[in-house]
Structures are given as C-alpha cells and as structure tokens.
Amino acid sequence: MEKLNSIDALKRYRKSLEAEKSSGEKIRILICTTGCRALGAWEVYKTFQAEIEMQSLKDRVEVVDTGCQGLCTRAPVVTVEPMGVFYGRVTESDVHEIVSRTVLKEEIIERLCCTEDGKRVPYRKDISFYKKQKKIVLRNCGVIDPKKISEYILRNGYAALEKVLSGMSPDKVIEEVKASGLRGRGGAGFPTGKKWESAKNAVGDEKYVICNGDEGDPGAFMDRAVLEGDPHSVIEGMLICGYAIGSGKGIIYVREEYPIAVEHVKIAIGDARSLGLLGENILGSGFHFDIEVKMGAGAFVCGEETALIASIEGERGMPRPRPPFPAVSGLWGKPTNINNVETLANIPVIILEGAKYFSAIGTESSKGTKIFALAGSVNNTGLVEVPMGTTLRELVFEIGGGIPRRRQFKAAQMGGPSGGCVPEQYLDTPIDYESVKEVGAIMGSGGLIIMDETTSMVEIARYFMEFCQNESCGKCTPCRVGTKRMLEILTRIANGEGEREDIGLLEELAEATRTSSLCGLGQTSANPVVSTLQYFKNEYEENIAKKASA
C-alpha cells in the first residue's frame, strides 16, 4: 500500500475507490464467516468461491466473507446484494442452486427464507428481526469484508478522522462528544466526554488510550462481533480519542479466546499503518498515534479497568482502590483513558454526523443506540442494535420473535452474570440506564438472556453466582467470601436442602458484598440473588418447604 501523506490524499483515495466501484458494480454474496463459522459457514464460503470460479462469474459476482449479520438463529446466513435476499441455514449443497437461480435469474428459493406468520419472507428489509433496529455501531458489520481497509474507507471510513484533523481542536472534539450524550457502553454508563476531558486535563508527559475488549459475560458477544466485523471503526474511534486527550499510544486489550477478533484487529492495524493512518505524522497533520494488541487470558475481572491495567503491565489481573482514577494515574502510572469497544465504535459517527444527530436518538438521559446479545428462550437469537428506550417487549416479541414452543415469558437476565432478572410485569419498561436500574437490573455490556416458565429462578441465581465466585480474583474479603457463602446457600436451596433462615442469610450476605467489595464484580455479584428474591421469592420458599415436608 502507498502511504497517504495528507488529508487530500485520503480524499483522493476514497474517490478513486468510489469510481472503481461504480465502473463495475458486482453482485455481492455476503456470508457471515465469524459467528456462523461454528456451523459450517467457512465451508459454504469456500464452496461459493469454487462455484463462481467454475461458472466463470468472477467478473460479475463477488463472494464476501463478512462479520456477524445478526440473525444467529438462522446460521449460516447469506445475503445476496443488491437484491437484498436473505437466506438462512445455508449448506454447501445449497450453493449451486443459489448461484444458478437467485444470483443469475433473481429467483427466490423459498425453503431458505425466514418464515413469519406462516409466510416466507425473502428480503432482509422485511424481516421483523431487522425492521426495528437502528444500526450505528453495527453499520458495517455483515456488510463489508473486515479484512479490507478499502471497504471501510468506501463507507466513509476515516472521514471522521479527516474532519478532526482538518481543523477541530482537541477541546472541540471533546465538546462534541459531551454534547452527544454518549455514555460508556461497558456497563457503568459514565459520560464519555467527561472521561476524555479528565484524561486531557491530567498532567503527564505520556498518555494512553485503551480499548477494553475483555468481554466475558456468558451469552454475550457484542464486542467480539464488532472487532471481528468492523475493526476499523474501533481504530478510528481510538485515533480520535488519542487526538482529543493528547495521547500517542493505544492498546486494544482483547481476550485470547477470540482468535478471529485478534486476527482481524491485527490485519486492520497493519493496513492502517501501511496506509499512513497510524504511526508518525498521520495524514501530514503532525499527529502521531499507534496501536498495539494485548491479549488477555480470559479473566472476567479484567473487564474492570484497574484490573485490566494490571494485566497489561504483566501483573495478576486484580483491581485496586480508586482514586486515583486511571485518567490521572493509569497504565504505568500515566494518565489513561479506557473505553470499551462499543463506545469507541460510536465516535466516528458522532464526529461525522454531529452531536445533534446522535443525541436525537434514545431517551432524555440515555442517548444513541445499544447492542444486545439476545439469547436463551427466544426464537430469534442474535445480535441486535436498537435505540435506547426500546422496551423489553419489543426486543423479545417483535425483534426476537417471541418464546419457542408456545411457552410463556418468565424473566430476562439483563446485564450479564452480575445483572438482574427482570420479570414479566416490566416488559414495557424502556431500556435505558436509569429505568433498568430501577427494576433491579443493570445495563451491563448488553447480555440479554430470556427465560421461559420452565426455568428455575433459584437455579439461575445459583448458576450466575457460581460464575461470579469462580471469577472473583480473591483480593477483597467481601467478594471472595461473600460469593462463596452465597453459592453454598443457593446450592443447598436448589438441591432441596435449604433452611428457613437461609433467605435472611442470603439477603444479609448480598448487602454486605454489595456495599463492601472493592470493584464492580463484587459490588454487583449479588444482583441475581437480590432480583430473584424480590420477584420470585416463592420459588425459594417452595424449595425450602420440600425439605420441611420430607
């Protein structure tokens, strides 16, 4: 790749890509080869390539391996553009028919289409799962080849960086982020602009930008999907953050269990560096910024920013008391700004479209969109991006397609293992930071596990407590001992061996752990216990009564 030595050079490069595309528009067969790979998508992709080669269609048809297209329950999924035809559960044996009929003759293969109300729905735009979504963070996922920087640039990639380097001061960038109302998507919901401002104002000869990609919630795959399907959006967000706070060094911390994400991020960093979008004197602006990847070993506690910093420094991933906050004293004692993947992927859109565009989406206190990993007892499992304020009912029944086997909705575990269980009575509650907290859950990073009437809520609380107990780093006594004792009690109750005083003990332990733990893991670990006791106490009492009557 030839380095782009100025902002005008990047603009010219984008125009040349646009001209090349318009001169030879091709049919594109888009195949998710990230999450769908577990169900044979890579073999389907290779079969499509061979079929296109065999039929001598390479000048007319392009086979693209994309990131997640969202509707995971239909994996492997294939979209044919520009028709917009969406096929699910595609196998190698379907490839010849798709090429011969849909690609060449624009015929629909009904057996591969989604079914709604007994009718086949061939076009993606008409599928209920997609109709209510608004994609900002996922704007490119499932649409581009994430391994090609040219495809990102064609979709206005790095245009926000152009805008910033063309005349926006660091203060102006921060003011725009503050005006957008963006709050951290990692769970705590702290205003992103204020976080950047603190890091900018901190005194230090060296500053760091860290992308927290240590996603460890059971059933959650939001950040992984973005890193796999659109890594340049995160890199561009980090570049803009680095410019705003005065940093020259970025680190993407991602768990080693995400090999495709690691591969795609490393390719993206290498291509951005080769093109002159990372490194010294970026686009001739005098701004220097580079990024490296640090792989974590999969400890859930490293999602907490001070534990993450310790891990990068080569220490055991354990949190430390705050203050000082990382913005003042973070990595190697230097001012450090940490945002998660989803937060950073919002930044290019905010800068390019403006704060007013972003702040017009969502609710009064929670702006923009939120990604959820919809899992559990729901017909349409997958990756969903909706405006803040969308109700749980809309997510489960309109986008998610309802509960399988005509069962009844019972609860939704929201916010990961340390989130809370939201019962049916709150299905119409708007999902935003404050409303979710009021009903005993947390937004978290976006895990959303749906449960039907067959689910034991005592067992759910036991399962998530076991996860939190296993992942406790052990540094502070309230979390180390509190989660262990709560797990012991929950196990007794789940096994029909509970005592009447166990409920009071659980409530006491939950409060002590919540108020005394050092970090967010311990402080929220009791949420599944507290919320299930609040809404499903009868199930605890019934399990205890079994022993009393035995």
Backbone torsions as a table, in degrees:
resi	resn	phi	psi	omega
1	MET	NA	139.7	176.8
2	GLU	-87.6	130.7	-176.5
3	LYS	-67.5	140.8	176.1
4	LEU	-91.8	117.3	-172.0
5	ASN	-98.9	6.3	178.9
6	SER	-157.8	166.0	177.0
7	ILE	-64.8	-38.8	178.4
8	ASP	-63.6	-33.5	178.8
9	ALA	-65.1	-38.2	177.4
10	LEU	-66.9	-40.3	178.3
11	LYS	-62.8	-41.9	179.1
12	ARG	-65.7	-39.2	179.1
13	TYR	-62.8	-42.3	179.0
14	ARG	-63.3	-42.1	180.0
15	LYS	-64.9	-36.1	178.7
16	SER	-67.3	-36.5	176.6
17	LEU	-66.5	-40.1	179.1
18	GLU	-65.4	-40.8	179.2
19	ALA	-65.8	-40.7	179.1
20	GLU	-64.0	-39.4	-179.6
21	LYS	-68.3	-45.2	-177.0
22	SER	-68.9	-25.1	-178.8
23	SER	-76.8	-18.9	-178.9
24	GLY	-149.2	63.8	-179.4
25	GLU	-62.0	126.8	-178.2
26	LYS	-111.6	157.0	167.2
27	ILE	-72.2	135.1	-177.6
28	ARG	-116.6	125.4	173.5
29	ILE	-101.3	107.8	-174.9
30	LEU	-96.7	124.3	-177.8
31	ILE	-126.1	123.9	173.7
32	CYS	-69.6	119.0	178.7
33	THR	-118.8	21.3	177.2
34	THR	-102.8	-88.7	178.3
35	GLY	-62.2	-37.3	-179.2
36	CYS	-69.0	-13.0	-176.9
37	ARG	-60.3	-29.7	-179.2
38	ALA	-64.9	-20.2	-178.5
39	LEU	-111.6	21.6	172.1
40	GLY	98.5	13.7	-176.1
41	ALA	-64.5	-34.3	-178.6
42	TRP	-64.8	-38.3	177.7
43	GLU	-67.5	-37.7	176.6
44	VAL	-63.7	-43.2	178.4
45	TYR	-58.6	-47.9	-179.8
46	LYS	-64.0	-36.1	178.8
47	THR	-67.4	-38.4	175.8
48	PHE	-62.1	-44.9	179.1
49	GLN	-58.0	-45.0	-179.4
50	ALA	-65.5	-38.2	-179.7
51	GLU	-66.7	-42.5	179.0
52	ILE	-64.2	-39.8	177.5
53	GLU	-64.4	-45.0	-177.0
54	MET	-64.5	-37.1	-179.1
55	GLN	-89.6	7.6	177.8
56	SER	54.1	50.3	-176.6
57	LEU	-111.9	11.1	-173.7
58	LYS	-62.7	-25.1	178.9
59	ASP	-80.2	-13.3	-177.5
60	ARG	-115.1	-25.7	-172.0
61	VAL	-128.7	136.1	178.9
62	GLU	-120.3	130.4	176.9
63	VAL	-100.1	121.6	-172.8
64	VAL	-119.6	124.0	173.3
65	ASP	-89.7	114.3	-173.2
66	THR	-106.3	179.5	169.4
67	GLY	-84.0	-164.2	-174.2
68	CYS	-61.4	130.6	175.9
69	GLN	-96.4	-0.8	169.8
70	GLY	106.8	-52.8	-171.2
71	LEU	-85.0	75.2	-171.7
72	CYS	-65.7	-26.2	-179.0
73	THR	-64.9	-17.1	-179.9
74	ARG	-102.8	11.2	-175.3
75	ALA	-60.3	146.6	-7.1
76	PRO	-73.3	141.7	-176.9
77	VAL	-110.8	148.3	-178.9
78	VAL	-137.1	132.9	173.5
79	THR	-118.2	135.1	177.8
80	VAL	-107.3	116.3	179.7
81	GLU	-110.1	148.3	10.3
82	PRO	-88.4	6.4	-179.8
83	MET	-62.8	-33.0	-176.7
84	GLY	79.9	20.4	179.3
85	VAL	-76.8	133.0	-177.5
86	PHE	-118.5	123.1	178.4
87	TYR	-118.2	144.5	178.9
88	GLY	-126.0	159.9	-178.2
89	ARG	53.0	46.3	-179.1
90	VAL	-79.3	137.4	177.0
91	THR	-117.8	170.7	178.7
92	GLU	-58.8	-33.5	-178.3
93	SER	-71.6	-13.3	179.1
94	ASP	-87.6	-14.7	-168.9
95	VAL	-61.4	-49.7	-177.6
96	HIS	-58.4	-41.9	-178.8
97	GLU	-67.5	-40.2	179.0
98	ILE	-62.0	-44.7	-179.8
99	VAL	-67.0	-47.3	-174.8
100	SER	-69.2	-37.4	-176.1
101	ARG	-97.7	-54.9	-174.3
102	THR	-77.9	-47.8	-176.6
103	VAL	-69.6	-44.7	-174.4
104	LEU	-91.1	-28.9	-175.5
105	LYS	-118.8	-2.3	-178.6
106	GLU	57.5	35.6	175.6
107	GLU	-93.9	147.7	-179.7
108	ILE	-93.9	134.8	174.2
109	ILE	-99.7	98.4	-168.1
110	GLU	-62.6	-34.9	-176.2
111	ARG	-65.7	-17.4	179.2
112	LEU	-96.1	-3.6	-177.5
113	CYS	-84.6	158.2	171.9
114	CYS	-67.9	153.1	178.1
115	THR	-118.4	129.0	176.2
116	GLU	-135.4	126.9	-178.2
117	ASP	53.8	38.2	176.9
118	GLY	78.9	3.0	-178.8
119	LYS	-115.1	145.8	175.9
120	ARG	-77.9	136.1	179.6
121	VAL	-120.3	99.7	-173.1
122	PRO	-80.2	-27.1	-171.8
123	TYR	-100.4	133.0	-176.6
124	ARG	-55.3	-38.9	-176.4
125	LYS	-64.6	-20.0	-178.1
126	ASP	-97.9	-4.7	-178.2
127	ILE	-79.4	129.2	-174.7
128	SER	-56.5	-34.8	-179.6
129	PHE	-56.0	-35.3	-175.8
130	TYR	-95.9	-25.0	-168.2
131	LYS	-62.6	-34.6	-176.2
132	LYS	-95.7	2.7	-179.9
133	GLN	-84.1	154.6	172.6
134	LYS	-132.1	113.4	-170.6
135	LYS	-99.7	113.6	172.7
136	ILE	-111.3	-60.7	177.7
137	VAL	-66.6	-39.9	-177.7
138	LEU	-90.6	20.1	-173.3
139	ARG	-58.1	-30.1	-177.4
140	ASN	-109.5	-13.9	-177.3
141	CYS	-66.6	128.2	-178.4
142	GLY	83.2	-0.4	-177.0
143	VAL	-113.5	-34.1	-176.7
144	ILE	-117.5	163.9	168.4
145	ASP	-82.9	110.3	-174.0
146	PRO	-67.2	-10.4	-179.2
147	LYS	-90.8	0.1	-179.3
148	LYS	-117.6	110.9	-179.4
149	ILE	-62.9	-28.3	-179.8
150	SER	-62.2	-36.4	-179.9
151	GLU	-69.5	-35.1	175.5
152	TYR	-67.5	-43.6	-179.6
153	ILE	-63.9	-36.2	177.4
154	LEU	-60.3	-27.7	-179.9
155	ARG	-101.5	43.1	178.4
156	ASN	66.6	20.8	175.7
157	GLY	-64.7	137.4	-178.5
158	TYR	66.0	8.7	173.6
159	ALA	-72.1	-30.7	175.8
160	ALA	-67.6	-38.4	175.6
161	LEU	-63.7	-41.4	174.9
162	GLU	-53.7	-48.4	-176.9
163	LYS	-61.5	-43.2	-179.6
164	VAL	-63.9	-47.5	-176.4
165	LEU	-76.8	-10.7	-179.6
166	SER	-84.8	-3.3	178.4
167	GLY	155.0	-0.8	176.8
168	MET	-82.5	129.8	175.6
169	SER	-77.0	159.0	175.0
170	PRO	-53.4	-40.8	178.5
171	ASP	-63.7	-38.7	179.4
172	LYS	-65.4	-39.4	177.8
173	VAL	-61.5	-46.4	-178.8
174	ILE	-64.8	-40.8	178.2
175	GLU	-61.8	-37.4	179.1
176	GLU	-66.1	-41.8	178.6
177	VAL	-66.6	-40.0	177.4
178	LYS	-64.0	-42.7	-178.9
179	ALA	-66.5	-24.9	-179.8
180	SER	-69.5	-25.3	-177.4
181	GLY	81.8	10.2	-180.0
182	LEU	-61.3	130.3	175.7
183	ARG	-117.1	150.6	-175.8
184	GLY	-55.7	128.8	-176.4
185	ARG	-89.3	5.9	178.7
186	GLY	-77.2	-13.5	178.0
187	GLY	140.4	-43.7	-174.7
188	ALA	-74.5	-28.8	177.4
189	GLY	74.9	26.8	179.2
190	PHE	-73.7	139.0	-179.0
191	PRO	-56.7	123.3	-174.0
192	THR	-64.8	-43.0	-179.1
193	GLY	-60.4	-39.8	178.7
194	LYS	-66.3	-37.6	178.2
195	LYS	-62.5	-45.4	178.3
196	TRP	-62.8	-40.7	-178.8
197	GLU	-61.7	-41.2	179.1
198	SER	-62.7	-42.2	179.6
199	ALA	-67.7	-38.3	179.3
200	LYS	-64.6	-40.7	-176.1
201	ASN	-79.6	-13.3	180.0
202	ALA	-68.5	143.2	-178.7
203	VAL	-85.9	127.9	178.5
204	GLY	179.5	143.5	-179.0
205	ASP	-80.5	-13.7	-179.8
206	GLU	-144.2	138.2	-179.7
207	LYS	-133.6	157.0	-176.8
208	TYR	-127.0	148.1	170.2
209	VAL	-115.4	123.1	179.1
210	ILE	-117.0	131.3	171.8
211	CYS	-96.9	118.6	-179.9
212	ASN	-86.6	101.9	177.0
213	GLY	-110.7	25.2	-178.0
214	ASP	-88.7	71.9	-176.9
215	GLU	-85.7	117.9	-174.4
216	GLY	-128.5	4.1	-179.0
217	ASP	-66.3	134.1	173.6
218	PRO	-57.9	129.4	178.3
219	GLY	83.8	0.7	-177.7
220	ALA	-104.7	137.1	-179.8
221	PHE	-150.1	30.9	-177.6
222	MET	-68.7	-55.2	-176.7
223	ASP	-65.6	-39.6	177.7
224	ARG	-57.3	-44.0	-177.6
225	ALA	-64.0	-37.7	179.5
226	VAL	-69.3	-44.6	178.6
227	LEU	-64.0	-35.0	178.6
228	GLU	-75.6	-39.3	-170.0
229	GLY	-99.4	-16.2	-178.7
230	ASP	-159.0	60.1	-174.7
231	PRO	-63.5	-27.6	-177.8
232	HIS	-67.5	-26.9	178.0
233	SER	-64.7	-34.5	177.9
234	VAL	-73.8	-42.4	178.1
235	ILE	-61.3	-43.7	179.0
236	GLU	-63.9	-40.4	176.6
237	GLY	-61.3	-40.2	178.2
238	MET	-67.1	-39.5	177.2
239	LEU	-59.1	-44.9	-178.8
240	ILE	-66.8	-39.4	176.7
241	CYS	-63.7	-44.8	179.3
242	GLY	-58.4	-43.4	177.9
243	TYR	-61.6	-42.6	-174.5
244	ALA	-68.6	-37.7	-174.6
245	ILE	-98.7	-7.7	179.4
246	GLY	86.4	37.7	-179.2
247	SER	-107.7	149.3	176.8
248	GLY	-116.7	4.1	-173.9
249	LYS	-138.7	129.0	177.2
250	GLY	-121.9	149.9	177.7
251	ILE	-133.5	128.0	172.8
252	ILE	-100.3	114.6	-179.8
253	TYR	-98.6	113.1	-176.2
254	VAL	-135.6	142.3	-177.1
255	ARG	-71.3	145.2	-175.3
256	GLU	-65.3	-21.2	178.9
257	GLU	-69.9	-2.3	178.9
258	TYR	-106.6	67.2	-172.6
259	PRO	-62.8	-36.5	-179.8
260	ILE	-68.9	-40.6	177.7
261	ALA	-61.4	-45.3	179.2
262	VAL	-60.9	-45.4	179.9
263	GLU	-59.7	-48.8	-176.4
264	HIS	-67.6	-38.1	178.2
265	VAL	-64.4	-42.4	179.9
266	LYS	-65.7	-39.4	176.1
267	ILE	-62.0	-45.2	-177.9
268	ALA	-63.0	-43.2	178.6
269	ILE	-62.8	-43.9	179.0
270	GLY	-61.8	-42.6	179.9
271	ASP	-68.6	-40.8	178.4
272	ALA	-63.7	-38.1	178.7
273	ARG	-67.6	-42.9	-179.6
274	SER	-63.7	-33.0	-178.0
275	LEU	-84.7	-7.8	179.0
276	GLY	89.8	15.6	178.8
277	LEU	-93.6	-6.2	170.2
278	LEU	-133.8	149.3	177.8
279	GLY	115.8	-144.7	-176.2
280	GLU	-89.2	142.3	172.0
281	ASN	49.0	57.9	-174.7
282	ILE	-61.3	123.7	179.9
283	LEU	53.5	30.9	177.6
284	GLY	69.4	17.6	-174.0
285	SER	-90.5	-13.0	-174.0
286	GLY	87.7	-1.5	179.3
287	PHE	-89.7	127.6	-179.6
288	HIS	-112.8	130.3	178.4
289	PHE	-161.5	131.9	177.1
290	ASP	-136.5	162.5	-174.2
291	ILE	-131.8	141.8	170.0
292	GLU	-127.8	162.1	-179.5
293	VAL	-105.1	133.0	173.8
294	LYS	-119.6	123.6	-179.5
295	MET	-94.8	131.3	177.2
296	GLY	-93.1	163.1	-175.2
297	ALA	-90.6	4.0	174.6
298	GLY	96.5	19.2	176.9
299	ALA	-80.7	124.3	-178.0
300	PHE	-59.2	-35.6	-176.8
301	VAL	-64.5	-20.8	-179.6
302	CYS	-72.8	-3.2	169.1
303	GLY	-70.7	-21.5	174.6
304	GLU	-76.1	131.8	-164.8
305	GLU	-63.9	-35.7	179.9
306	THR	-74.6	-31.4	174.8
307	ALA	-69.0	-37.4	177.0
308	LEU	-61.6	-44.3	178.8
309	ILE	-60.8	-43.5	178.5
310	ALA	-59.8	-39.8	179.4
311	SER	-64.0	-43.4	178.5
312	ILE	-62.0	-35.9	-178.7
313	GLU	-76.7	-1.2	178.1
314	GLY	91.9	5.4	178.5
315	GLU	-93.9	169.8	174.2
316	ARG	-65.5	138.0	-177.8
317	GLY	-70.9	92.3	179.6
318	MET	-136.0	139.0	-178.9
319	PRO	-73.0	161.3	175.1
320	ARG	-126.2	159.6	179.9
321	PRO	-63.3	149.8	174.7
322	ARG	-128.1	145.1	0.8
323	PRO	-70.8	168.8	2.4
324	PRO	-74.5	144.5	176.7
325	PHE	-81.3	156.8	-178.9
326	PRO	-55.1	-30.5	179.3
327	ALA	-59.1	-25.7	179.5
328	VAL	-99.7	-46.3	-179.3
329	SER	-143.0	98.0	-176.0
330	GLY	-118.2	-117.2	-178.4
331	LEU	-62.8	126.3	-177.8
332	TRP	54.1	27.3	179.2
333	GLY	77.7	7.2	-178.1
334	LYS	-98.3	155.9	175.7
335	PRO	-56.9	131.1	-172.6
336	THR	-139.3	132.3	174.7
337	ASN	-107.1	127.9	179.8
338	ILE	-120.1	123.7	171.5
339	ASN	-130.1	154.7	178.2
340	ASN	-85.9	174.6	-174.1
341	VAL	-56.1	-51.7	-175.6
342	GLU	-62.3	-40.4	178.6
343	THR	-58.7	-49.4	-176.7
344	LEU	-66.6	-34.0	-179.5
345	ALA	-69.3	-17.8	175.3
346	ASN	-76.0	-26.4	-169.5
347	ILE	-60.1	-47.7	-179.6
348	PRO	-57.7	-36.1	179.4
349	VAL	-68.9	-41.6	179.6
350	ILE	-61.6	-44.5	-178.7
351	ILE	-69.1	-42.9	-175.0
352	LEU	-73.8	-44.4	-176.9
353	GLU	-89.4	-20.5	179.6
354	GLY	100.1	152.1	-178.3
355	ALA	-61.5	-34.8	-178.1
356	LYS	-64.3	-38.9	177.8
357	TYR	-59.1	-48.5	-175.9
358	PHE	-69.8	-43.4	-175.4
359	SER	-71.7	-15.1	176.3
360	ALA	-75.7	-11.6	-179.8
361	ILE	-99.5	138.0	175.8
362	GLY	100.8	-152.2	-176.3
363	THR	-111.6	-179.5	-177.3
364	GLU	-59.5	-39.9	-175.8
365	SER	-104.9	-12.9	-177.3
366	SER	-129.7	102.0	-173.9
367	LYS	-93.0	155.5	174.2
368	GLY	85.3	-154.2	-178.3
369	THR	-114.9	170.4	174.8
370	LYS	-138.8	139.0	176.1
371	ILE	-92.6	136.5	174.8
372	PHE	-125.2	141.8	170.4
373	ALA	-96.2	102.4	-175.2
374	LEU	-85.0	117.0	-174.4
375	ALA	-141.8	173.9	177.4
376	GLY	92.8	-143.2	-175.7
377	SER	-83.6	71.9	178.0
378	VAL	-146.1	143.7	-173.8
379	ASN	-65.0	-44.3	-176.4
380	ASN	-106.1	85.8	175.1
381	THR	-77.4	151.2	177.6
382	GLY	154.1	-165.0	-175.9
383	LEU	-100.4	125.5	-172.2
384	VAL	-128.6	134.6	172.8
385	GLU	-123.0	119.9	-176.1
386	VAL	-133.4	158.2	174.7
387	PRO	-62.3	142.6	171.4
388	MET	-55.0	139.7	-177.6
389	GLY	100.8	-10.9	172.5
390	THR	-61.5	140.4	-177.1
391	THR	-83.9	160.2	176.2
392	LEU	-62.2	-36.0	178.7
393	ARG	-61.6	-43.2	178.5
394	GLU	-62.7	-41.5	-179.9
395	LEU	-64.5	-44.6	-173.7
396	VAL	-79.3	-44.7	-169.9
397	PHE	-99.3	-30.0	-180.0
398	GLU	-92.7	-50.9	178.7
399	ILE	-81.1	-45.5	-177.1
400	GLY	-78.4	-11.7	176.2
401	GLY	76.0	12.9	175.6
402	GLY	84.3	-172.7	-174.3
403	ILE	-93.7	134.6	-179.5
404	PRO	-64.8	159.0	174.0
405	ARG	56.2	29.4	176.6
406	ARG	57.1	28.5	176.9
407	ARG	-82.5	170.6	-176.6
408	GLN	-98.2	143.6	173.0
409	PHE	-65.8	135.3	177.7
410	LYS	-114.0	-49.1	-178.7
411	ALA	-165.3	164.6	174.4
412	ALA	-126.6	125.2	174.3
413	GLN	-83.9	112.1	-173.5
414	MET	-116.1	130.7	174.5
415	GLY	99.7	16.5	176.1
416	GLY	86.0	-167.9	-175.1
417	PRO	-62.8	-24.8	178.1
418	SER	-105.4	22.4	175.1
419	GLY	-89.1	-164.5	-178.9
420	GLY	-126.2	161.0	179.4
421	CYS	-94.1	118.0	-177.6
422	VAL	-96.4	119.1	-176.1
423	PRO	-82.8	176.4	-174.4
424	GLU	-57.4	-34.5	-176.1
425	GLN	-62.1	-16.2	-179.5
426	TYR	-109.7	21.6	179.8
427	LEU	-59.9	-29.4	-176.5
428	ASP	-97.3	12.8	175.9
429	THR	-75.7	129.0	176.2
430	PRO	-63.3	137.4	-179.7
431	ILE	-87.7	103.3	169.8
432	ASP	-145.7	175.0	-172.1
433	TYR	-57.7	-45.7	-175.3
434	GLU	-75.0	-45.0	-176.4
435	SER	-63.2	-40.5	-179.6
436	VAL	-65.7	-39.3	179.4
437	LYS	-65.3	-36.3	-178.9
438	GLU	-63.1	-28.9	-178.6
439	VAL	-97.8	11.5	171.6
440	GLY	94.9	12.4	178.2
441	ALA	-119.4	-175.4	173.5
442	ILE	-135.0	155.0	177.8
443	MET	-64.4	-40.9	-178.1
444	GLY	58.3	-157.2	179.7
445	SER	-84.9	-12.3	174.7
446	GLY	125.6	12.5	174.8
447	GLY	-69.5	136.8	-178.2
448	LEU	-142.5	101.6	-176.6
449	ILE	-106.4	121.1	-175.9
450	ILE	-94.2	137.0	-179.0
451	MET	-123.3	143.0	178.1
452	ASP	-104.0	-174.3	-171.5
453	GLU	-66.5	-13.9	-179.7
454	THR	-83.9	-6.6	-175.4
455	THR	-79.3	133.4	172.6
456	SER	-86.4	118.8	-177.5
457	MET	-73.0	-26.3	174.3
458	VAL	-65.8	-42.4	179.1
459	GLU	-66.6	-37.6	176.8
460	ILE	-60.2	-47.6	178.9
461	ALA	-61.7	-40.4	179.3
462	ARG	-63.8	-43.2	-178.6
463	TYR	-60.8	-47.9	-177.4
464	PHE	-72.3	-31.8	176.2
465	MET	-67.6	-36.7	176.8
466	GLU	-61.3	-40.7	177.7
467	PHE	-61.9	-49.5	-177.8
468	CYS	-63.7	-38.1	179.9
469	GLN	-66.6	-42.1	177.8
470	ASN	-63.9	-34.6	-175.1
471	GLU	-91.3	-6.4	176.8
472	SER	-60.9	131.4	-178.7
473	CYS	-74.3	-18.1	176.4
474	GLY	87.4	1.8	-175.0
475	LYS	-67.6	-42.5	-177.3
476	CYS	-108.9	142.1	-175.1
477	THR	-62.8	-43.8	-177.8
478	PRO	-55.6	-42.2	180.0
479	CYS	-76.7	-46.8	-176.9
480	ARG	-59.8	-48.0	-176.4
481	VAL	-87.2	-39.3	-177.1
482	GLY	-61.7	-45.5	179.6
483	THR	-66.6	-34.9	-179.7
484	LYS	-66.7	-45.1	-179.3
485	ARG	-69.0	-39.3	177.2
486	MET	-63.3	-40.1	178.2
487	LEU	-62.5	-41.1	178.9
488	GLU	-60.7	-44.4	-179.2
489	ILE	-66.9	-44.3	179.6
490	LEU	-62.4	-38.5	178.5
491	THR	-64.2	-42.3	177.4
492	ARG	-60.3	-46.4	-177.7
493	ILE	-65.7	-43.8	-179.6
494	ALA	-61.8	-31.1	-179.7
495	ASN	-88.5	6.0	179.5
496	GLY	75.3	26.0	-177.8
497	GLU	-118.8	15.8	-175.8
498	GLY	-76.4	159.6	176.8
499	GLU	-113.1	159.8	-176.8
500	ARG	-61.3	-35.5	-178.5
501	GLU	-74.1	-8.4	-177.6
502	ASP	-63.2	-35.0	-179.1
503	ILE	-63.8	-45.2	177.3
504	GLY	-62.6	-38.5	177.8
505	LEU	-63.8	-42.5	178.1
506	LEU	-59.9	-45.2	-179.1
507	GLU	-63.6	-39.3	179.3
508	GLU	-67.9	-45.3	178.9
509	LEU	-64.7	-39.8	180.0
510	ALA	-60.9	-43.5	-179.3
511	GLU	-67.1	-42.3	-179.9
512	ALA	-64.9	-41.9	-179.7
513	THR	-66.9	-41.2	-178.2
514	ARG	-63.9	-42.6	-172.4
515	THR	-88.3	-16.7	-171.7
516	SER	-114.1	-11.3	-176.0
517	SER	-71.0	154.2	-175.0
518	LEU	-74.2	-40.1	-174.4
519	CYS	-127.4	179.5	-175.6
520	GLY	-61.9	-27.7	179.9
521	LEU	-61.9	-52.7	180.0
522	GLY	-68.6	-38.9	-176.4
523	GLN	-64.3	-26.8	-178.6
524	THR	-112.3	-1.9	-174.0
525	SER	-61.6	-26.6	-177.5
526	ALA	-85.7	-2.9	-177.3
527	ASN	-55.2	-43.8	178.1
528	PRO	-61.1	-35.2	178.1
529	VAL	-68.9	-49.0	-177.0
530	VAL	-62.2	-45.2	-176.6
531	SER	-71.0	-37.5	178.6
532	THR	-71.1	-34.1	174.2
533	LEU	-66.7	-36.2	-178.5
534	GLN	-68.0	-41.8	-172.1
535	TYR	-106.3	-19.8	-175.3
536	PHE	-133.2	38.2	-177.8
537	LYS	-60.6	-30.8	-179.4
538	ASN	-58.8	-32.2	-179.9
539	GLU	-69.8	-35.2	174.6
540	TYR	-64.3	-46.5	-177.4
541	GLU	-64.2	-37.9	179.3
542	GLU	-65.8	-41.0	178.7
543	ASN	-65.2	-38.7	178.8
544	ILE	-69.3	-37.4	-179.6
545	ALA	-63.8	-28.5	179.1
546	LYS	-59.8	-40.1	179.8
547	LYS	-71.2	-40.2	-177.9
548	ALA	-63.2	-32.8	-177.5
549	SER	-90.4	-7.4	-177.1
550	ALA	-72.8	NA	NA
